[in-house]
């Protein structure tokens, strides 16, 4: 296979993080490609849930939206959104909520609502959808996003979905059943969270990236693990699946 792109590395690293997980609540875009890749590699038994009311989906092609009929392909069940959220998500049956973000802070709080002032925003984003409920109720939350100093910010413009708020103790005090963010994967590396402070920590850099690249693309003083790792290169099988089955037109992973 030819040299991989940063977006392909992002998808591969996100898929690998799902190894051992069983039930995943996911949206459209890069997170969707990552979970589909995990289904075909490290997590063949993973069950995918989509907020439109589908459980156990195996989409035959790249879905165009959360309401794309292809999401019911081979599904275990199709139901109303009310049933899906109340019985599965709020019922504590979702292992991982896989989210994207326009902005993320050091505690894993997510903004997908506005850039700038809420009343007069520079950019108005799609909003929460089911993301806030996923962030609160899923047993753990994974975030998949491209990293820059504009996306990894000291202070997000709007808190759409809660992470560790201002620290792990503040999250725990809310009494939410979900433990909050545990993994963040970007095109530069993989991050975890300090169990005491709730702050993000760089655990691994992707091939070709350096710690200084991650720090330069972060709007705060980034913490780095003492035993920092390097992500293994994508395999030929992973690249073939992305390029030939999951995103053959390069809609999401071209760059």
SULURKA-V871216 format. One record per residue. N is the residue number from 1. PSI is psi in whole degrees, -180 to 180 (NA if undefined). Layout:
BEGIN
n=[N/N]
psi=[PSI/PSI]
END
This chain:
BEGIN
n=[1/2/3/4/5/6/7/8/9/10/11/12/13/14/15/16/17/18/19/20/21/22/23/24/25/26/27/28/29/30/31/32/33/34/35/36/37/38/39/40/41/42/43/44/45/46/47/48/49/50/51/52/53/54/55/56/57/58/59/60/61/62/63/64/65/66/67/68/69/70/71/72/73/74/75/76/77/78/79/80/81/82/83/84/85/86/87/88/89/90/91/92/93/94/95/96/97/98/99/100/101/102/103/104/105/106/107/108/109/110/111/112/113/114/115/116/117/118/119/120/121/122/123/124/125/126/127/128/129/130/131/132/133/134/135/136/137/138/139/140/141/142/143/144/145/146/147/148/149/150/151/152/153/154/155/156/157/158/159/160/161/162/163/164/165/166/167/168/169/170/171/172/173/174/175/176/177/178/179/180/181/182/183/184/185/186/187/188/189/190/191/192/193/194/195/196/197/198/199/200/201/202/203/204/205/206/207/208/209/210/211/212/213/214/215/216/217/218/219/220/221/222/223/224/225/226/227/228/229/230/231/232/233/234/235/236/237/238/239/240/241/242/243/244/245/246/247/248/249/250/251/252/253/254/255]
psi=[150/169/137/159/166/-34/-37/-40/-39/-48/-44/-47/-37/-41/-44/-32/-18/0/130/-8/154/-45/124/126/120/155/-165/157/-149/-43/-37/-40/-39/-44/-34/-37/-41/-39/-34/-3/-88/-15/66/-20/6/140/129/134/134/142/-14/-8/26/131/136/37/150/78/136/-17/176/117/144/-24/174/-15/11/128/-23/-15/-21/1/119/16/150/-39/150/132/179/158/-36/-46/-42/-48/-42/-42/-40/-56/-59/-17/-2/24/1/120/-47/130/121/111/158/176/145/-38/146/137/-179/-19/7/14/140/138/120/29/-60/153/123/-166/139/-40/-31/69/150/-40/132/124/175/-24/-160/-47/-127/7/-40/-44/-37/-45/-31/-38/-26/147/-36/161/130/142/132/122/161/143/134/170/-17/-22/-34/96/154/-41/121/153/-24/132/99/-47/127/139/-118/20/-114/14/161/-37/-35/-38/-49/-34/-18/-22/16/148/-26/147/-10/-165/138/-27/133/127/128/-176/0/-29/-172/138/149/-166/137/125/-22/-47/-21/12/147/142/132/119/-31/144/148/157/133/-13/152/164/-40/-31/-44/-41/-39/-25/21/135/13/176/98/133/142/134/145/-36/50/135/169/126/132/148/152/143/165/-37/-45/-43/-40/-43/-42/-47/-31/-29/-46/-39/63/-25/2/33/-40/-28/16/-43/NA]
END
